[in-house]
Amino acid sequence: ILSGSDDTNVRLWKARSSEKIGQLSAREQASLQYRSALVQKYVHLPEVKRISKSRRVPKFVKKETQAALVQKEKRRRKEGNVVKHSKPGTKKFTDEKARAVVKTVD
């Protein structure tokens, strides 16, 4: 897969990220063919469909993502409590997109 950007960079991506780049040995080639034949044979089973559709994420990345979501929810809940328990009109919610904008130029 090829992708390009405005800064004139062209990137070449693997279509199947789990596959190895470069020449495969005969044993590796046979193994890959056998695995793909098994998937085609049992594609109708729900377990095989689930496994083939799922994306394997390393445990560390999954835990860090979950921790970031918990922290984000904590900040949102805290801001809601501050708005709820302050005088009316003194505190307002700021959404995530508005918080990310540093400066607007007219």
C-alpha positions in Angstrom: 0.0 0.0 0.0 1.4 3.4 -1.0 0.5 6.7 0.8 1.6 10.2 0.2 1.5 13.5 2.0 1.8 17.2 1.3 5.4 17.3 2.3 6.3 15.0 -0.6 6.8 11.9 1.4 5.7 8.6 0.0 5.4 5.6 2.3 5.2 2.0 1.4 3.1 -0.1 3.9 2.7 -3.8 4.2 -0.8 -5.0 3.3 -0.6 -7.7 6.1 1.4 -6.3 8.9 2.1 -9.7 10.4 4.0 -10.9 7.4 7.7 -10.8 7.1 9.4 -8.5 4.5 11.9 -10.3 2.3 12.4 -13.7 0.8 10.7 -16.6 2.6 12.3 -20.0 3.0 10.4 -23.0 1.6 9.4 -24.0 5.1 8.1 -20.6 6.0 6.2 -20.4 2.7 4.6 -23.9 3.3 3.6 -22.8 6.8 1.9 -19.7 5.6 0.1 -21.6 2.9 -1.1 -24.2 5.4 -2.4 -21.5 7.8 -4.2 -19.7 5.1 -5.8 -22.9 3.9 -7.0 -23.7 7.4 -8.5 -20.3 7.7 -10.3 -20.7 4.4 -11.5 -24.1 5.4 -13.0 -23.0 8.7 -14.0 -19.4 7.9 -17.6 -20.2 8.5 -17.0 -20.9 12.3 -17.7 -17.9 14.6 -14.4 -18.4 16.5 -12.3 -18.2 13.3 -14.2 -15.2 12.2 -13.6 -13.5 15.5 -9.9 -14.3 15.5 -9.4 -13.2 11.9 -11.2 -9.9 12.5 -9.5 -9.1 15.7 -6.3 -7.0 15.9 -3.7 -8.2 18.3 -2.4 -5.3 20.5 0.5 -5.8 22.8 -0.4 -6.0 26.5 1.6 -2.9 27.4 -0.1 -0.8 24.7 -3.5 -2.0 25.8 -2.9 -1.2 29.5 -1.5 2.3 28.7 -4.5 3.0 26.5 -6.8 1.9 29.2 -5.0 4.0 31.8 -5.2 7.1 29.5 -9.0 6.6 29.1 -9.4 6.3 32.9 -7.4 9.5 33.4 -9.4 11.4 30.7 -12.7 10.2 32.4 -11.3 11.4 35.8 -10.5 14.9 34.4 -14.0 15.1 32.8 -15.7 14.1 36.0 -13.7 16.5 38.1 -14.4 19.4 35.8 -18.1 18.5 35.9 -18.0 18.5 39.7 -16.2 21.9 39.8 -18.9 23.4 37.4 -21.7 21.9 39.4 -20.5 23.1 42.8 -19.4 26.6 41.8 -21.4 29.8 41.5 -23.6 29.9 38.4 -21.8 31.5 35.5 -18.3 31.5 37.0 -17.1 28.1 35.6 -18.0 26.6 32.2 -17.3 23.3 30.5 -14.5 23.4 27.9 -14.8 20.6 25.4 -11.7 18.6 24.3 -11.5 20.1 20.8 -11.6 23.7 22.1 -9.0 22.9 24.7 -6.6 21.7 22.0 -6.8 25.0 20.1 -3.9 27.2 21.2 -4.7 30.3 19.2 -7.0 31.4 16.5 -5.9 33.9 13.9 -8.4 36.2 12.2 
